[in-house]
Amino acid sequence: MQSLRPAESSSKRPAAPSMIRALQRILSPSGFPSASGYHLFKDAYFGRDALEVAEDLLPIRPDIARAVIRQLAVMQGTATKATTEEEPGKIHHEFRALHLEGRAVGNESRAIFRRLAAHWELAPTPETLDALTSLTIYATVDATPLYVRLISSYCRLFGRALLDEEYLPHGARPGGRRHTIEDSVLRAVGWIVRSVERSPLGLLEFRRMTPHGHPFQAWKDGGVSYLHANATFANYNAPIASIEVQGLAYDALLAASSLLSRASDTERARWHELARRLRDSTLERFWMPDEQYFAMALDRDPATGDVRQVKTITSNPGALLDSGLFDRLPLDRRRSAVGAIVERLYSDEFVTSAGIRCTSVAHAHLLNYTAYQSSETVWHKETYDVARGFRRQGFPRLASDLETRLLNAVNVTGDATEFLYVLPDGRVDFDPYDRRTSEPAEEIHATNVPENDQAWTISAALAIKCRRGQRPRPEPIARWQRGIEDRKAREIPPARLLRSLEEIQRVRRQSGTFRVNRREGRRRERAFIAAHELGESRTEP
């Protein structure tokens, strides 16, 4: 078991950890949220993670959004560099430096810095490695549309003055030409437009530019996060379109036309038409009639180049609900598409006491270990994304139930963890840090111990609590939406919020005890990946 902190008696853990204090722990002096305040991701600025945190907390902490927007504008791509996957207008994935905001990072972060620099071959000799003081990696497809969407939301709530704020790009000489946030948005939209227009599918796709890059460059970026239903890899040597990314791209393209005053009528018409084609391509190409559900992604057959659906049943389509992609559809078509996602996700395949599984439990047999994002992992970030989508599409009771499960998971764990392991039979590893060492434990072969103080878990829990404190007026919903909610409530009894220390401790005592054998989990994953690379057991999906 990989222990990340000292053993602590479960009886001494608080009834409900303070998310306000947790948020303060992960904010840098400038107000930028680190992905994690404790271990692997400390002392790193992640674009996607920070944008989601800022979006979650925008109504209550706009200062965080401003800090994120300014920092990402400074680090926005300006050139094409295959070694770091930088492109003009692209928002970065990961930034690390030996000194951050006036302080030296710790030894562990320095070691991670050197390991990443060597992996990405950013320093060809030991001497140049020693001279390297920062690195910026751009291996993500979703940060750029998220960036545009966040700025649009900020301006809608707090006015357009943000667009006129100036900044000096990273690496520019003091006294150099300053840019405005509106300049940055224009460049980000330009990257999205170029990416969609060069796709023969009319979609926002990803493909790594270097053999050292992440094979999968959406938020599910684990080593085996994109598998066909027969356990063969999605073909990451050709472009891949992940379904939830299309919703972000759609929102960004439509937002740009109203956000950017300098855009011409021709440009606005171009963006609207591009968004429409992207939406129609998404609805047509990802839909699986036999499953009555959407594929998680599209890839290319390595032998023929033909476009294929990655038919594994996952939570990805749920995140698509929290976009405007369905808003302008005829009612019948919207009801069919949205209803299909809600029906499938809010079922025993996905719903657990801790939230939504990343992959349907029906696919638990695909791997002989538990991967980073799999049938046996529940990410609080993904649960909240799905809940937001449910609420946006008119399913407030189902959204509230998922939020309750998320809050219960955080409270029973006593920490804002990155994710939790949930076995196929529903048992949850509520104690991922091995604090109950005196009890016999069941061993899990898994690749990771979840990070603590995970930023987008903290922001999700805070956003839920703030919303409930405000007691918003219920929105009217249609008969078809109410019918689905009524039926789903009968199929899966709604969770009850655990309010007292006694209730939380009872669930802790009743939960299983587990030990994560990370060494064996990683050995099995390496073997699985190696078999794929050797072409073993390849069959058509």
Secondary structure, 3 states (H helix, E strand, C coil): CCCCCCCCCHHHCCCCCCHHHHHHHHECCCCCECCECCCCCCCEEEHHHHHHHHHHHCCCCHHHHHHHHHHHHHCCCCCCECCCCECCCCCCCEEEECEECCEECCHHHHHHHHHHHHHCCCCCCHHHHHHCCEEEECCCCCHHHHHHHHHHHHHHHHCHHHHHCEECCCCCCCCCCCEEHHHHHHHHHHHHHHHHHCCCCCCCCECCCCCCCCCCCCCCCCCCCCECCCCCECCCCCCEEEHHHHHHHHHHHHHHHHHCCCCCHHHHHHHHHHHHHHHHHHHHHCEECCCCEECCEEEECCCCCCEEEECCCECHHHHHCCCCCCCCCCHHHHHHHHHHHHHHHCCCCCEECCEEECECHHHHHHCCCECCCCCCEEEHHHHHHHHHHHHHCCCHHHHHHHHHHHHHHHHHHCCCCCEEEECCCCCECCCCCCCCCCCCCEEEEECCCCCCCEHHHHHHHHHHHHHHHHCCCCCCCCHHHHHHHHHHHHHCCCCCCCCCHHHHHHHHHHCCCEEEEHHHHHHHHHHHHHHHHCCCCCCCC
